[in-house]
Amino acid sequence: MALRLELSTSSRETFSRHSISRDKQRLRSSQCKFATNALRFSSDSRRRNTSNTHSFSPVSKAFELNNGKVTSGPDLSVEVDGLKLPNPFVIGSGPPGTNYKVMKKAFDEGWGGVICKTLSLDSSLVNNVTPRYARMKGGAGEVIGWENIELISDRPFETMLEELKQLKEEYPDRVLIASIMEEYNRSAWEEIIGRCEEVGVDGFELNFSCPHGMPERRMGAAMGQDCELLTEVSGWVSKAASIPVWAKMTPNITDITQPARVTLDHGCSGVSAINTIQSVMGVDLKSLRPEPCVEGYSTPGGYSSKAVKPIALAKVMSLGQMIETEFDGKKSLSGIGGIETGQDAAEFILLGANTVQVCTGVMIHGYPLVKKMCSELQDFMTQHDFKSVEEFRGHSLQYFTTHSDLYSRQKDAIAKKRAVKVGLDNDKDWTGDGFVEETETMISNK
């Protein structure tokens, strides 16, 4: 497939309003198809259609969400760590949750929950630049990859607290989660936990995973890759918090289950995965400068959008297996990475995710995307006669095994096929007593 880079430079806009408009129009007009080639349900699974490829119609204009709840069809509501969400779609931490106006928009459109952009006590230490994004497009012009060098919230902590409080007052029944990040400092973590709880947030997501910015302060992925630090910080937070705590894990590590296990062992209610993948989007072959380009220079950033979904699914699968086997399924998992459709969400849920988060997808398609995703997820559930999300959550984990086991299974299957004698090798093998049966073995159109 031909790929095309559309890169931002200091002399031009990162992206235009016109390209956003075209993406939105393409989203509204497209018909979504979901291939379930690898998702073959066992014979006891209830389903209405057993074909390998399912086609879905675009969301109807009449499709509505009432405070995030579907008004008909399969139930999309989920309960996670005591939090009740009208649907599993959550705004992921980032620009879509950066202030009161955008978070209000998310609730009004029907998102199941909102995670605000990551907060820290001293925002004066956060200095963002622009342009801060670069994107990759496929041959058809659709965005498939997105890099950002954006830092956490640069807004005053007190301002964000006021806006979080206002949101909870206006939407008391909706789930609002505070994403937080601090240095290796117990008192700072305890302070930010206490002050956020005072304004009524429903939970915390600990940003142990931002791949760029402030590593010298041992924050983000610099902390999330160090299991000794995670042991202490997870313990501090869990003792200080009286509401659910999720640890957001970095994919920039060999085995994501190792740091995740540490956070869960030391009190976190669940984990979120994945955050962005460290990347360099490209180099402008005319200017010879890397992108995104700020005054002729750049820095590695975080990669997201559709292209990361296979990597995210592999990480979520590993976490889903670990939670099931080591924690008896009693810890939660929020899936993240390239989710833009209800079918994408179904795949993450089939691998054990309780909820799914969307950030880049909202930046490309807008907040109304949630209605389309809810409609598509319901279509998938109807295809298999699932009445609730929990009914199929984790179903596909049972079909993952080792390569050596795959080889053994295939070897056994071939041996069984060969053991079933079909037809006769030559005329001397005919028998009198078994003549009719022997004839039957050589008929093709039975």
Secondary structure, 3 states (H helix, E strand, C coil): CCEEEECCCCCCCCCCHHHHHHHHHHHHHCCCEEECCCCCCCCCCCCCCCCCEEECCCCCCCCCEECCEECCCCECCEEECCEEECCCEEECCCHHHCCHHHHHHHHHHCCCEEECCCECCCHHHCCCCCCCEEEEEECCCCEEEEEECCCCCCCCHHHHHHHHHHHHHHCCCCEEEEEECCCCCHHHHHHHHHHHHHCCCCEEEEECCCCCCCHHHCCCHHHHCCHHHHHHHHHHHHHHCCCCEEEECCCCCCCCHHHHHHHHHCCCCEEEECCCEEECCEECCCCCCEECCECCECCCEEEECHHHHHHHHHHHHHHHHHHHHHCCCCCEEEEECCCCCHHHHHHHHHCCCCEEEECHHHHHHCCCHHHHHHHHHHHHHHHCCCCECCCCCCHHHHHCCCHHHHHHHHHHHHHHHHHCCCCCCCHHHCCCCCHHHHHHCCCCCC
